[in-house]
Amino acid sequence: MKIKKLTLCGLLTALAIVLSLAERLFPLDAVIPVPGVKLGLANVVTLFALTRLRPREAFAILVCRVGLSSLLMGSVTGFLFSLSGGLLSLLVMWALLQAEGRFCSLLGVSVAGAAAHNVGQMIAAVFWMGTNAVIAYLPFLLVMAVPLGLVTGLTCAAALTHLKKIKFFV
């Protein structure tokens, strides 16, 4: 069972890295007039891992994905921003998944995770840049968190629906 879980974590980490790389191919700036906004495709993997694995494994997948993606195509600031946003997002989504069905759905969890990711990135930006002025950009990011969080949530929900047919993921 441990080998199966380790293999699944490795596959999910690889998928998240590929999704991060693929995300860079979409010229989102041409469609959305908010600089720095990304689809958050790799967050589909984080949400999936939180629903099907333990939080510890989802945490490991997130840290490996952020670390490896930063090595492949990022920088120190990219690592710091991605890690802080990802960790806060993971924590918020995990907390909300405990109440899923009572007052929030998977889509609500995903939108909250997208918003938390942006807040985490702003926290990192305040520390990195040494000024609170960057927080003025947060409202624009939070507005974009709603539609992009819905895309992430819908993608994860579709994956969960189809993967229920495969015994490996149950």
Backbone torsions as a table, in degrees:
resi	resn	phi	psi	omega
1	MET	NA	-36.7	-180.0
2	LYS	-65.1	-38.7	179.2
3	ILE	-65.7	-40.7	178.8
4	LYS	-62.3	-43.7	-179.9
5	LYS	-67.7	-41.2	178.0
6	LEU	-64.0	-41.2	177.8
7	THR	-62.8	-44.8	178.6
8	LEU	-61.3	-43.5	178.4
9	CYS	-62.1	-41.5	177.6
10	GLY	-63.5	-43.2	178.6
11	LEU	-64.4	-41.7	179.4
12	LEU	-67.3	-36.5	176.1
13	THR	-63.9	-45.8	178.8
14	ALA	-61.4	-42.2	178.4
15	LEU	-61.7	-43.7	180.0
16	ALA	-63.0	-39.1	178.1
17	ILE	-66.1	-43.6	178.4
18	VAL	-62.4	-41.3	178.2
19	LEU	-64.7	-37.3	176.0
20	SER	-63.1	-43.0	178.2
21	LEU	-65.6	-43.8	-179.5
22	ALA	-64.1	-34.7	-179.2
23	GLU	-60.8	-31.3	179.7
24	ARG	-70.3	-15.8	-180.0
25	LEU	-80.1	-18.7	-179.4
26	PHE	-85.0	122.1	177.6
27	PRO	-79.4	71.2	-175.6
28	LEU	-65.2	-26.6	178.8
29	ASP	-61.5	-27.4	179.2
30	ALA	-72.5	-25.6	-177.3
31	VAL	-99.2	-40.5	-176.6
32	ILE	-111.2	120.4	-174.2
33	PRO	-80.5	26.3	179.3
34	VAL	-113.7	109.1	-178.1
35	PRO	-60.5	142.2	176.0
36	GLY	86.3	-5.0	-179.8
37	VAL	-76.6	133.8	177.6
38	LYS	-125.0	159.4	179.8
39	LEU	-64.2	-34.0	-178.6
40	GLY	80.1	33.7	-177.8
41	LEU	-60.2	-35.3	179.8
42	ALA	-65.4	-22.8	178.3
43	ASN	-69.8	-18.0	173.2
44	VAL	-60.5	-41.2	180.0
45	VAL	-66.7	-41.8	178.8
46	THR	-61.9	-45.8	179.3
47	LEU	-64.3	-42.5	177.4
48	PHE	-60.1	-46.1	-179.4
49	ALA	-62.2	-37.8	178.2
50	LEU	-66.9	-30.3	-179.4
51	THR	-83.7	-25.5	-174.0
52	ARG	-114.2	-14.9	-178.6
53	LEU	-125.4	-179.9	176.4
54	ARG	-80.3	156.8	179.0
55	PRO	-56.8	-34.3	179.7
56	ARG	-61.7	-41.0	179.0
57	GLU	-71.3	-38.8	176.4
58	ALA	-62.5	-39.5	176.7
59	PHE	-61.5	-46.3	-179.4
60	ALA	-62.7	-42.1	178.2
61	ILE	-61.6	-44.6	180.0
62	LEU	-61.9	-48.9	-178.0
63	VAL	-64.1	-42.4	177.7
64	CYS	-64.0	-42.8	179.6
65	ARG	-62.7	-46.5	-179.3
66	VAL	-64.7	-44.6	-179.3
67	GLY	-63.2	-49.4	-178.6
68	LEU	-69.0	-39.0	177.8
69	SER	-63.9	-38.8	178.8
70	SER	-67.0	-37.1	177.0
71	LEU	-66.3	-39.2	-177.3
72	LEU	-74.8	-38.7	-170.4
73	MET	-146.5	15.0	-173.9
74	GLY	-122.2	-156.2	-178.4
75	SER	-146.7	-179.5	178.1
76	VAL	-63.4	-43.4	179.5
77	THR	-66.3	-40.5	177.2
78	GLY	-60.5	-41.3	177.4
79	PHE	-62.5	-47.9	-179.1
80	LEU	-61.3	-46.7	-179.0
81	PHE	-66.5	-44.6	-179.5
82	SER	-64.8	-42.2	-178.8
83	LEU	-67.1	-45.2	-179.3
84	SER	-66.7	-41.9	177.0
85	GLY	-66.1	-43.7	-179.7
86	GLY	-64.1	-41.7	-179.5
87	LEU	-67.2	-43.3	177.8
88	LEU	-65.5	-40.2	177.3
89	SER	-61.3	-45.3	178.7
90	LEU	-59.3	-45.3	-179.3
91	LEU	-63.4	-45.3	-179.8
92	VAL	-66.1	-44.9	-179.6
93	MET	-65.1	-40.0	178.0
94	TRP	-60.9	-45.6	-179.5
95	ALA	-62.7	-42.8	-178.9
96	LEU	-72.2	-31.0	177.9
97	LEU	-65.5	-22.8	176.7
98	GLN	-66.7	-25.5	-178.4
99	ALA	-110.0	11.4	-177.9
100	GLU	-58.1	134.4	-179.5
101	GLY	93.7	-26.1	178.0
102	ARG	-84.5	-48.6	178.6
103	PHE	-140.3	0.7	176.3
104	CYS	-149.9	152.3	179.4
105	SER	-101.8	178.8	176.1
106	LEU	-60.5	-35.2	177.9
107	LEU	-66.5	-41.5	177.0
108	GLY	-63.6	-39.7	177.1
109	VAL	-61.4	-42.7	-178.7
110	SER	-66.1	-43.7	178.6
111	VAL	-64.1	-42.7	177.8
112	ALA	-63.1	-38.0	177.1
113	GLY	-64.9	-39.6	177.8
114	ALA	-65.0	-42.2	178.3
115	ALA	-65.3	-42.4	179.4
116	ALA	-64.0	-36.6	177.4
117	HIS	-59.7	-44.3	178.8
118	ASN	-65.2	-40.3	177.8
119	VAL	-63.5	-44.1	177.8
120	GLY	-60.0	-40.0	177.8
121	GLN	-66.4	-37.0	177.8
122	MET	-66.8	-38.1	176.2
123	ILE	-60.5	-45.2	177.9
124	ALA	-63.4	-39.4	-179.5
125	ALA	-65.2	-39.1	178.4
126	VAL	-62.0	-45.2	179.0
127	PHE	-68.0	-42.9	-176.2
128	TRP	-68.0	-42.3	-175.8
129	MET	-91.3	-14.9	177.8
130	GLY	71.9	24.8	179.7
131	THR	-145.8	148.2	176.5
132	ASN	-84.9	-6.6	-176.0
133	ALA	-60.1	-28.3	-178.0
134	VAL	-67.1	-18.1	180.0
135	ILE	-64.9	-21.4	177.4
136	ALA	-60.5	-22.5	180.0
137	TYR	-81.5	-17.3	-174.8
138	LEU	-59.2	-43.5	179.8
139	PRO	-56.1	-38.1	178.4
140	PHE	-64.8	-41.2	178.5
141	LEU	-67.1	-38.6	-179.4
142	LEU	-68.0	-34.7	175.9
143	VAL	-63.1	-41.0	179.9
144	MET	-73.9	-20.2	179.5
145	ALA	-64.1	-28.9	-177.4
146	VAL	-67.2	-59.8	-178.8
147	PRO	-65.6	-37.6	-178.6
148	LEU	-72.3	-34.5	174.2
149	GLY	-65.6	-35.6	176.3
150	LEU	-65.8	-39.8	177.6
151	VAL	-62.2	-44.9	178.3
152	THR	-61.3	-46.7	-179.5
153	GLY	-63.8	-42.2	178.8
154	LEU	-65.6	-39.4	178.6
155	THR	-64.3	-44.3	179.4
156	CYS	-65.1	-42.3	179.3
157	ALA	-61.3	-41.6	178.3
158	ALA	-64.4	-42.3	178.8
159	ALA	-63.4	-43.1	179.8
160	LEU	-62.9	-40.0	179.2
161	THR	-62.2	-45.8	-177.6
162	HIS	-75.3	-32.9	-177.5
163	LEU	-78.7	-11.9	174.6
164	LYS	-64.0	-21.8	179.4
165	LYS	-75.7	-16.9	-178.9
166	ILE	-101.7	121.9	-175.6
167	LYS	-62.9	-27.9	-178.7
168	PHE	-56.0	-37.0	-174.4
169	PHE	-92.6	-4.2	-176.1
170	VAL	-78.9	NA	NA
